[in-house]
C-alpha cells in the first residue's frame, strides 16, 4: 500500500541516511531540527510492509481474528477487520488451511507475532500472485525507513554516505538520491542519536525529561530540577509549558507507542489541565499521537499507534551488548577512513563480541570498511567496547 503524502511537511525537510557495519541510521531533519530518527539492522528487519503468502493455522472467533503461519516459522495475527474487504465475521471470511496473500502491518511485540492484513493494494496482490507457488513464503521485504520517508515527503533529496546503499536507493528513487563523500551525520546529529539511547533529556528552559519504558506503558517524568523550589507557581507552570514541544519531539523521535503517561513538574492536578490545549498543539505534527486527557492524579494520558518497534526495543534499556558493539564498529570504520592503512583491534566483553558474531554480516562489513578484519580481543573487565590501533597485527 502506498504511503500517504504528509501535507504538514516543512519546505526545509532533509533526509539523511548513514550506513555503518550492521546498521543503517536515517534522520528526517525539518528546518534544521531532528524530527524523526530510525535505526535499522538490515540483517534483522522488523518486517513491517513485508509481503507474504501465508496459511491460516487457527480461526479464533473469540479474539475476532485468525492466526496465520508465515515464512521463517513466525505466526501472525489477522484481525477480523483486515481479513476481507466486506468486513465479514472471521469465521465466514477464512477457514483453517486457507492460503492468503498478506502484508505485515505491525511489528511483533512482547512475544506476540506480527499483525497482518489480507486487504492489499492491487500492486501488492499482483506481486504475491506472481511469486512461486507454495505457502508459507516471504515474497518481498517491506520498505526501509529511507524509502518510507521518501514516499511521505516527495520533495527533499536523500543524502546517503554509503556507495552501495546509495546505488540501491537510486534504483528505487532515481535522482533524488545523492551520494555523499563525507559522513551524512555531523557531530551535533551524532550527539542527538546518542541521546536517544539514554533515558534523560535536558530541557531548553532548565530541568529534564526522564523517560522510562515498561512492558505496559512508557512513563515520562518532567523534572524542573533544583530551580523549581525557588520559582513561583506561575514560573513553574511556564517551565512546563515551554517544555511541551521537546516532550512531543522526544515521543516522536523515540517512536514511543501504546500508553504514555506524563507527570508534569510541581503543578496541582487542576493546574495541569490547563496544559491540555498546548500539549495537543505540540503533538499535532505527529500523525500517530493523541492526547486522551488527564488522570485523577493529573498525569497526561497520551496514546500513540504502534507500527514499528520503539527505539528502546531495538537499542535495549540500558543499551544492549549488540548496540554497544555496533557503536564500536561505527567508530572503527571512521578511524579507518581517517587513518587508511592502519589495522585496529576491538577490545570488548564476551557478551559484546558474541552479539556481533551472531549478527550476520556485521563483522564482514567492518572488515570491508577497515581494509581488513578487526582483531577481536576479549576483555571481561572492559566497561565499554574500545577500538584501538593494532600494533601487533601489522
HELIX and SHEET records of a PDB file:
HELIX    1   1 UNK A   42  UNK A   44  5                                   3    
HELIX    2   2 UNK A   61  UNK A   63  5                                   3    
HELIX    3   3 UNK A   71  UNK A   73  5                                   3    
HELIX    4   4 UNK A   80  UNK A   82  5                                   3    
HELIX    5   5 UNK A   90  UNK A   93  1                                   4    
HELIX    6   6 UNK A  122  UNK A  129  1                                   8    
HELIX    7   7 UNK A  145  UNK A  152  1                                   8    
HELIX    8   8 UNK A  163  UNK A  173  1                                  11    
HELIX    9   9 UNK A  174  UNK A  176  5                                   3    
HELIX   10  10 UNK A  187  UNK A  195  1                                   9    
HELIX   11  11 UNK A  226  UNK A  230  5                                   5    
HELIX   12  12 UNK A  233  UNK A  253  1                                  21    
HELIX   13  13 UNK A  269  UNK A  272  1                                   4    
HELIX   14  14 UNK A  273  UNK A  275  5                                   3    
HELIX   15  15 UNK A  276  UNK A  283  1                                   8    
HELIX   16  16 UNK A  311  UNK A  315  1                                   5    
HELIX   17  17 UNK A  321  UNK A  338  1                                  18    
HELIX   18  18 UNK A  350  UNK A  358  1                                   9    
HELIX   19  19 UNK A  362  UNK A  370  1                                   9    
SHEET    1   A 5 UNK A  33  UNK A  40  0                                        
SHEET    2   A 5 UNK A  23  UNK A  30 -1                                        
SHEET    3   A 5 UNK A  13  UNK A  20 -1                                        
SHEET    4   A 5 UNK A 158  UNK A 160  1                                        
SHEET    5   A 5 UNK A 177  UNK A 179  1                                        
SHEET    1   B 6 UNK A 137  UNK A 140  0                                        
SHEET    2   B 6 UNK A  51  UNK A  60 -1                                        
SHEET    3   B 6 UNK A  65  UNK A  69 -1                                        
SHEET    4   B 6 UNK A  75  UNK A  79 -1                                        
SHEET    5   B 6 UNK A 115  UNK A 117  1                                        
SHEET    6   B 6 UNK A  99  UNK A 106 -1                                        
SHEET    1   C 6 UNK A 200  UNK A 202  0                                        
SHEET    2   C 6 UNK A 208  UNK A 213 -1                                        
SHEET    3   C 6 UNK A 218  UNK A 223 -1                                        
SHEET    4   C 6 UNK A 258  UNK A 263  1                                        
SHEET    5   C 6 UNK A 300  UNK A 304 -1                                        
SHEET    6   C 6 UNK A 289  UNK A 294 -1                                        
SHEET    1   D 3 UNK A 375  UNK A 378  0                                        
SHEET    2   D 3 UNK A 344  UNK A 348  1                                        
SHEET    3   D 3 UNK A 386  UNK A 389 -1                                        
END                                                                             
